[in-house]
Amino acid sequence: MGFAGFSKFRFDKTGKLPHITHRQFNCSRTRQRSPNSNIMEFILSFLKNPISIAALSGLGVGLLLSLFILIKTRIYRRELDDEIADARYDYRRLEEQMNAQMRISAKAQDELQARIDEQQQRIHHLQTSLETLSQKPGKKELRQLQLYERTLELMEQRSPNAMLSWENAQTEALEQMAAIDKGLKPMLRKVFKSE
């Protein structure tokens, strides 16, 4: 190796440099590599190498694949955003429907509770009426009183002091009451009692 630019020339057997012409000297100087030419030569030598071509093709395929994946993920994300927006819309709509249903149910519940309260009041009034009616004399008691009244009337008419007459009058009054219950008189009594 020699100086830069002279590496092409070799010494002869005597150890002297062969005669170099100006033209040869300039040619060798122009062959010095500039930074741009070094890069270009490197690129050309890189492209001539089969391993570098495989590496570049792999890099290109990788870039295309990553670009494809990027586009697909953008599309998928846009679809997901649309689905999320639809789901939010459906959620709001269902929430409004549920609130409306709850308002309707609450109104129906209030109406039902009012009806229950009204029925409970009616039951309470009926119970108090039943209690007051149970304290009033029943049919048997009224009948017994009517029987005693008739018996007393008959006793007064016949003789005021006779006990025997009391028993006879009582049996006679029972027969009269039985006749009243079987005939037209009971019907008239029921009609007039109901008014």
Secondary structure, DSSP 8 states (H G I E B T S, - for coil): --STT-TT----TTS------HHHHHHHHHTS--HHHHHHHHHHHHHHSHHHHHHHHHHHHHHHHHHHHHHHHHHHHHHHHHHHHHHHHHHHHHHHHHHHHHHHHHHHHHHHHHHHHHHHHHHHHHHHHHHHHHHS--HHHHHHHHHHHHHHHHHHHH-SS-HHHHHHHHHHHHHHHHHHHHSHHHHHHHHHHH-
